[in-house]
Amino acid sequence: MNDQSRIIQMSMRSIVKTVITLLSTALISQAVAASDATSDQWKFTIAFPMVWAPDINGKIEGDGNRVDISIPFDQITENLNFGFMGDFYAAKGKWSYVLKLTYLRTEDETVTDGLDAPNWGITIAPQHQIITELQLSANDLLVRYETHKNVLLYTGVRYFFTKVDMDITPLGPGIITISQNINVADEHLFDWLIGISLSHKFNNRWGFMITGDAGLAGDNDRDFSVNAVVAYKINKLNNVWVGYRYLEIGNDTESDGLEFDITFAQQGPMLGWAFTF
C-alpha cells in the first residue's frame, strides 16, 4: 500500500470517527431533551373506586364519665347509609399535588338490658333502644416535593368532620326511663400537616409506597396517619392498589368547666383501582 492510499484510509477513518462522535452527541442530547420534556409534563393518578374496611373506635371522656364507641367493619357494612373514598394525584417535575377524600355515614342500633325488682314484680328500668348515627369525613389537600429519588416530603391541610347523634327510647314502662336525643359530637376541624412518603419499585409491575404524617398545628391536639400500599401495574393505564390505612384524631376540650377527651381511630385494609395517565 503506497503512502497516498494510507493517507486516504486514515482520512476515511477520521471522517467515520467524527461522524460517529457527532451522531452519539446528537443522540445523547436528544435523550436528555426528551427526559427534560418528560419531567415537565403533567402526570395524573386517580384512585377510584376505593374500598376502605376500617374498624372505628372512639371514646368521649369527661367529668368522670366515659362513652366508648366501637363499630367493627361488619357493622359498618351492614348499617352503612353512604360511603365515598378516592385519591387524586397530579405531578410535574419534582412537585406533586394530592387530594384525598373520605366520607361515611352509618347507623347502629342496640338494646340495653332491663332491670327488674324480682321480689316486688316492679320494673325499675325497662330495656332501652339506642340508635347511634355516625358521620365521619377526613379530607387532605397536600403539596409534595421530591427531595431524593423515591423520597417526598409534603405538607398541607386535613379537614376532619365528625358528628355523633344518639337517640335513646324506652321500650316499656318503668321507674327510670330515658327518652332523649343527644348530640355527642358535631365538629369541623382543620389541621396543618407535615409528612413523608417513601416508595420503591421491585420491577415494572410491582411497587410499594408508605406514607406517614402528623399534625403540627390546628384544632386537634392529636392527628396522625399511616398508609401502606402495594401497587400492581396491569398496563399503562390500570393499576391495583392493596394496602392498610390508620388514622387517629384526638382532641382535649373544656366546656362549662368540664374537661373532655374525644378520640377517634380508624384502621383497616383498603383496596382500590388506580388510573395513571
N, C-alpha and C positions, 0 to 999 in steps of 0.2 A: 504494500500500500504506500503510495507516494505521499509527500508532505501535503499536497493540495487536498488529497482525499481525507487525510487525518484532520485537517483544518475544517473541512466541510462537515465531517462527522461530529467533531467537537462542537461546532456551531449548532448543529441539529439537536444534540443532547442539551445544550444550554437553552435552546428555544423551548424544548419539551419541558425541561425543569421549570422554566419561567411560567409556561402555560399552566402546568400542574399547580405551582405555587399560587398563581392568580386565581385559578378555579377553587382551590382549597380555601383561600382567604374569602372569596365571594360566598362559598357555601357556609363557612363559619359565620360570616356577617349576617347572612340571610337567616341562619338558625337563631342567632342572638336576637335579631329583629323580630322574628316570629315569636320567640319566647317572651320578649318585652310586650309585644302586641297582645299575646295571650294573657299576660298578667294584668293588662289594662282592661281586659274585657270583664263584664259582669258575669258572675256565676250565681245561679239560684238553686235553692233546695226547698221543696215544700214537703213536709212530713205530715201527710193527711190521707186517709184517716189513721188515727192512732187510738189505741185502747190502752188505758192505764187501769190496772186492777189493784187499787190501794185498799189497805185497811186504814180506817180513820180512828184515831184515838185522841181524846181530849179531856181536859179537866178544867173546871171552874171552881176555884177555891177562895174562900174569904169568910171572915167572921166565924171561924171555927167550923164552917160547913163546906162540903165539897160535893160537886156534881161531876160524875165521870160519864164521859160519852165514848162509847166503843161501838163502832159499826164495822164488822168484817165485810169483806168484799162480796160474799154471797148474799148478804142482806142488801148491800148497795145494788147489786144486780136485780134482786127480787123487787126492791122498792124504788128503783130509780125512776124519777119522773123525766129528767132530761140531763144529758151529759154531752160535753164537747171538749176535744183536745186536739191541738195542732201546733206545729212549729213552722216558721218561715225564716230562711237564711238568704242573705244577699251579700256577695263578696266581690271585691275588686282590689287586686293587688294584695297588700298586707292587711287591708281593712275589711271588716265584715260587720254586718248588722243583723240582729236576731230579734224576732218577735215570737214569744211563746204564750199560748192561750190555753187555759184550763177552766172548766166550769162544770159543776154538777149540782143537781138538786134531788134530794132523796127524802123519803118519809118512812119512819119506823113506828110500829105500834106494839106496845107491851101492856100487860095486865098485871097489876100488883096483887099480892095475896091479901085476903081479908083477915080481920081479927075479930073473933067471937069470944064472948064470956060464956063458957060451957055450963057453968052452974046455974046461970040465970036465963040462958037462951036469948041473950041480947047480943046484937051485932055492934061491936064497938066501932070498927072501921070496915066498911064494905070494900070490895075489890074496886080498884080504880083503873080506868083505861088512860094510858099516857101515849099521846101521839107526838112524836118529835119530828119536826121538819127542819132539815139542814140544807143550807145553801153555802157552797164554798167556791171561790174563784181565786186563782193565782195567775197573774199575767206579768210577763217580763218583757222589757224593752232594753236591749243591750247593744253596746258598741264594743267590738273586739279588735285587737291588733296583734299580728303575728310577730313576736319578739325573736323567736328562733324557729327552726323547722319543726312543725307539728306542735308548737307551743304558742298558745294565745292567752293574753291577758285581757280581761274585759271588765267593764263597769256599766252601770245602768240603773234602772228603776224597777222595783217589783211592786205591783198593786195587789193587795190581798183583801178580799171581801169575804166576810163570814156573817151568817145570820142563822140563829138557832131559836126556834119557837117551840114551846111545849104546851100542849092542850091537855089538861087533866080533867077527867069526867068521872064521877062516882057511878058505879054500876048497880047501886041499890041503896036502901036507907041504912042509916047508922048514926051513932052518936057523933063520930068525927067524919065529916065528908069534906072533900075539897073539889071545888069546881072553879077552875081558873085557867086563863091563858097567859102564859109567862113568856116574855121576850128575854131569853137568856143572853143573847149577844146579837148585836147589829153594828158592825164596824166596817169602815172603809179606810184602809191603812196603806201607807206608802213608805218604802224603804230604799235607801241608796245602797247598791250592791257593789262588791268587788270580787272577782273570781278568776279562776284559771282553767284552761281547757287543754288536755293532752290527748294526742291521737297517734295512732300507729297503723300502717298498712302491712299486713302479713304477705299479701300478694295482690294481684289485680282484681281479686274477688272479695277477699275478707279484710275487714278493718275493725279497729277498736277505738272508742273515744270515751273519756271520762272527764267530767267537769265538776267543780265544786265552788260554791260561793257563800258569802256571809254578808249580812247587813252591817254597814258601817254606821249609819245614822238613819233616823226616821221615826216612825210611830211605834215600831215594835222594839222591845228590849232584846228579843232573840229572833233571828231569822237566818236560817242557813239551809242549803240543799246540796245533794249529791246525785249526779246522774251518771250511769254507766251504760254504754250502748255497744253492741256488736252489730256491725253492718255487713250485709251480703249484697254484692252488686250483681244483679241479674243481667242487665245490659246497660247501655249508656244512659238510659232514662230512668229505669226502675231499680229500686233498692228495697231491701227488707231490713228493718231495724228491730232488734230484740234487746231489751235491757231492764234496768231496775232504777227506780226513782224514789228518792226520800226528800221530804220537805217538812220542816218544823217551824212553826210560828209561835212565839211566846210573848206575852205582854203582861206587865205588872201595872195595875191601875188602882186608883183610890177614888171612892165615891161615898159621899156623906160620912166621911171619917173612917170608912172601912176599906181595907186593902184587899184587892182581888188579884189572883194569879190565873190567867187564861192561857192555855197552851193547846195547840192543835198539831198533830203529827200525821202525815200521810205517807205511806210507804207501800211499795208493791211493784210487781213486774209490769212491763209495758211492751206492746207490740205495735208496729206501725209500718206503713208503706211510704217510702220517700221517693220523690221525683227530683232528679237533678238535670238542669239544662243551662 
